[in-house]
Amino acid sequence: MNKKAVELKLGIVLNTNDAESVWNAFRLANASLKENRETTVFLLGKAVECENIQKDDFDVQKELNSFKESNGRLLACGTCLRLREQKTKVCSVSSMQELLELVKESDKLISLG
């Protein structure tokens, strides 16, 4: 019997602008994509600032760009962006409803921050 492999859907909710935590979140997301898993990162709260993180020890921009280039799905809370007067160049502006959908459809969901 030939069984089709079930693809894991990984959701990562990121709620921090701590450089090391953001770097590690995207490293995990990239590892997931390398195993052909559908992977979504939802930026919430302070995490919507991740495009602006510059820290020599943790190359957030490299991991973030790799995630986008590998067709990772990146969403940012629109309310959180507005509250911080942030604009995004790399992700889709999203909502709590889309976060709820991510929670419901993910096989595994982790929250960092």
N, C-alpha and C positions, 0 to 999 in steps of 0.2 A: 504494500500500500504506500503510495506516494503522498505524504502530507505536506501541505504548503506551510512554510515557516510563518509564524505570527510575528508581525513587526511591532515592536514595543514603541509606544508613544510616550516620550519623556517630556514633562513640563517642569520648568524651573522658574520659580517666582523669586526674583531678586529684589531685596528691600534695603540696600545699603549702598553707600558710595565709598566704602573702605576699599582701597586699591587691591589689597591682597585677596579679599573675599570676592570682589568682582572678577579679578583675574582667574581665580580658581573656578568660579561659576562658568566662565566661558571656556576654560580648559576642559571641564567636564562636558559641557555642551558640544564642544568640538570632538571629543572622544566618542560621544554618542553618535554624532553624524558620521564619523569614520566607520562605525558599525552599521551604517545604513538605517539608523533609527530616526523616525520623525521627531524633531526636537524643536521646542518652542521655549523662548525665554521671555518672561513678562517682567518689565521694569516697573516697579512700584515705589512710591515714596522717594527717598534720596537716590535710589538707583537710576532714576531718569537723568541724573547728572553724569552717568558713566562715560558718555562721549568726551567729556572734558577732563577725565582723569589722566594725569601725566605723572608717572612715577618710574624712575629708572629700574628699580628692583622688580617691578611687576608691569610688564608690557601689555596693559589692558587693550590698547588700540590694536596691537597685532592680533590678539585673540579675538577681539570683536570683529575685526575685518575678516579674519579667517572664517568665523562663524557665518557672516553674511555671504562670503564668497562660496561657501559650501551649501548654500540654500537653507540655512537655519532660519527659522521664523522668529522675528524679534518684534515685540509689541511694547508700547510704553503707555502708561496711564495718562490720559489727556488732562485730567484734573490735576494730577501731580506735576505735570509739565507747566500748566498755567500758574499754579501756586508758586512755582520757582522761577517763573518767567523764562522758561527754557524752550528752545525749539530743537527739533531733532532732524538730523540729516540721514540717519541710518535705519530708523524703525518706523513702523506704522503707529499712528496715534490710536489708542484703544480705549476701552471702557471696562467698568466693573462687569458688565454683561459678558464681554469677551473673556475676561478672567474667569468668570463662572463657567463658561463653556470649556475653557482649558482645563479647569478642575474636573469637570464631568467627563471629558473625553480622554484624559491622560491615563495611561496604564500605571505610570509611576509619576508622582509629583513631589518635588522637593522645594523647600523654601529656605533661602539663605539671607541672613541679615537681621 
